Amino acid sequence: MKNREVDRFTSANRRWTVRIMMLLIVLCSMSIGQFPFARDRYAQYQISRLIRAAYDIQRPGGGRLFRAPYLPMGRAPANSDLGRAQLLLLRLPNSQERWSLQNRFWLASGNWRTFIEKATGPRSKGFPGNAETMNNLGVSFLALSDSNPTYLLKALEAV
């Protein structure tokens, strides 16, 4: 009689252990599947953080980039952070988020011509009515108009 009770207890214990192990395996499998998405999200956050200081300090032609806080003019951007941001950008898959971060990188690094070409080109992923793109285009044209005033006329054509 005691052997039967021990066998039942051992059998129930095994079933319980097998269920817990299967649950753990399923949970681990689900978390592994989420890793690539979390890695990309963290990389996007990190790129945005690295670009922010140089982006916020830009004041070309007295204009202010979209959502840049008011800061006094004249501080130099942190170029070492921009280099790391560009390396992280190259690792991201081609997506709308990468395009947006790449645009912010060009603006933060003062690469106005490239931003204008990409934002107004035939394969532009920016929306013509997008407030961010239009504001940053205006600021970019202001930056280029310091050396060539005809860019003010090109700004009117872009609208």
Residue pairs with C-beta under 8 A, 6 or more apart in sequence:
40 92
40 93
43 88
43 91
43 92
44 92
44 97
44 101
46 88
47 85
47 88
47 89
47 92
47 101
47 105
48 101
48 104
50 81
50 82
50 84
50 85
50 88
51 81
51 82
51 85
51 101
51 104
51 105
51 108
53 77
53 78
53 81
54 77
54 78
54 79
54 81
54 82
54 108
54 109
55 65
55 68
55 104
55 107
55 108
56 65
56 68
56 69
56 71
57 71
57 75
57 76
57 77
58 65
58 68
58 77
58 107
58 108
58 110
58 139
59 73
60 110
60 112
60 139
60 140
60 142
60 143
60 146
61 139
61 142
61 143
61 145
61 146
62 142
63 138
63 139
63 142
63 143
64 70
64 139
65 107
65 135
65 136
65 139
66 131
66 132
66 135
66 136
67 132
77 108
77 109
77 110
79 109
82 105
82 108
82 109
85 105
85 108
86 105
89 98
89 101
89 102
89 105
92 98
92 101
96 125
99 125
102 118
103 115
103 118
103 119
103 126
103 133
103 136
106 112
106 114
106 115
106 118
107 115
107 136
107 139
107 140
110 143
112 140
112 141
112 143
112 144
113 144
115 136
115 137
115 140
116 137
116 140
116 141
116 144
116 158
118 124
118 126
119 126
119 133
119 136
119 137
119 140
120 137
120 158
126 133
127 133
128 134
134 159
137 155
137 158
138 155
141 151
141 152
141 154
141 155
141 158
142 151
142 152
142 155
144 151
145 151
145 152
145 155
